[in-house]
């Protein structure tokens, strides 16, 4: 095996599921906290203020215990906030983070608001790829990059074997 293949194998091993799972757990926590903070501020994942609720709906939400600001906060009288979970899933050499709501009513409500919104009202809580360029998401991306950098910079040893002719094998 040549040196480049040995280094690539070392990087693959370093970024294996066993080493990356704690980083994804920390990433999950970071993004969940970011989502909750943006909800408190009534902002979309890109940091822009969400579009206002229409007056009648804002009054209804306020009576139900929702935000009285007139902006969507995706809290659903506390049910959605309490039941928002992020889960790191390991399957067939892949790791992923899934966000879901453990409360069925909150899950249905949020699915309608987040995914099925037929009017595209300009209110979202989960970041999309397009949000990656925003300063709000760049902070999250930088934090995750730093965690991965620490993992890659950790001391480790690359062993290169030689045969009797002093050729790398």
N, C-alpha and C positions, 0 to 999 in steps of 0.2 A: 504494500500500500504506500502511495506517495504522501509527502507531507501535507499537501492540500487536502487530500481525502481524510487524513488523520485529524486535521484541524476541523474540517466540516463535521466529522463524526463527533468530535468533542463538543462542538456548538450544539449539535442536535441533542446530544445527551444532556447538556446543560439546560436546554430548553424543553426537556422532556416533561411529561405530565406530572411526575412526582415533584419536580422543581417549580413548574409553572402554576400548579394548583393554588399554592399560597398567594402567589401574585394575583391570580384571578379572583381569589377571595377578597384581597385588599382592593382590587379594581371594582369588584361588585359593591363593596362598602362605599368606596369613593363616589361612584356614579349614583348609588341610591341616595346618598346624602346630598349630592348635587341636584338631583331631581327634586328632592323634598325642599331644598332651599329655593330653587327656582319656582316651585309651586307657591311657597310663602310669598315670594316677590311678584307672583302672577306674571312670570316671564317664560317665554319659550326656551328651548334648549340653546338657541343661539344668543340668548340674553336680551332679546327684544321683548318689550311689553306685549302681552297678549291682547288681542282685540277684545273690546268690551262686550259683555253680554247685553242683549237687548233689555230695555228697562223692565218689562213685564217679567221676563225670566229671572233677572237679577233680584227682583222683589221676592219671587217664589223661592229662589235659592236661599236668600237671607232668612226667610221664615222657617226654612228647614234646618237652619243652623249653618248654612254655608257662608261664603265670604260676603260681606256687606259692601265690598269695594266696587262691585260691578264688573269685576274681572274673574275669569275662570281660575280656580285654584286647584282643581282636580282632587279635592279632599273628600267630597261626597259625605258631608257631615261627620267626617272623621273615619268612616268605614274604609274608604280607599287608602287613606294614609296608613291606617293601622294594618291593613292587610297586604300592602305592597311588599312583595318579597323578590329578592334576586337569588337565583340558584346557580351555582357552578356545576355543570354537568360534564362528566367524563364518559365518553362513549367512543369506541373503536379508534383509539389514539387521537381523538379530538377533544378539546376542551371548549366549552362555550358558557356564556352567561345568559340565563333566561329570566325575564321579569314577568311576574304574574301577580294576580290578586287572589288571596286565599278565600276571600268572601265572594260568593257567587254573584250576589247582586252588584257588588262593586266591580267585579270582573266584567259583567255584562255591560254595565254603565260606561266603564272606561273603554271597553272595546268599541262601543258605539261612538264615543267621543274621539278616540284616538285613531281608529282604523276606518270606520265606516262613515265618518263625517262627510255627508254628501255635499255640504255647502262650503267645505274648506274654509272654515271660519278663522283660521289663523291662530289656532290654539292647540299646542302639543306639549307633551311633557317628556317623551322619550326621544333622545337625539338620533338624528339620521346622519348619513355620511356628509350631506351638504352642510351640516352644522359644525363639522370639524374645523372649518376655517374661522369660526367665531372665537373671540378672545375667551369667552366663557368655557368653551370646550377645549381650547388649546391648553388651558390650565390643567384640565383632567388628563389630556394626552401627555403633557409634559410630566405629570406625576407618575403615570404608568410607565413612561419611557425611563424615568429615573429608577424605578423599581427593577425593571428589566436590566438596566445598565449595572446596577449593583450586583445582580445575579451573574451577569457576564464577566464582571470585573473580579469576582471572588477568586481566591487562590485555588488553583487546580493544577494538575500535573499531566502533561501530555508525554506519553512514553512512545518513543520511536525505537523499534527493534531493528537490529542489524543481523545479517547472516554472517557466515565465516569470511566472506569477501568484503565485509564492511559496507554492504549494500542495504539500503533501507528496505525493510519488508513490512 
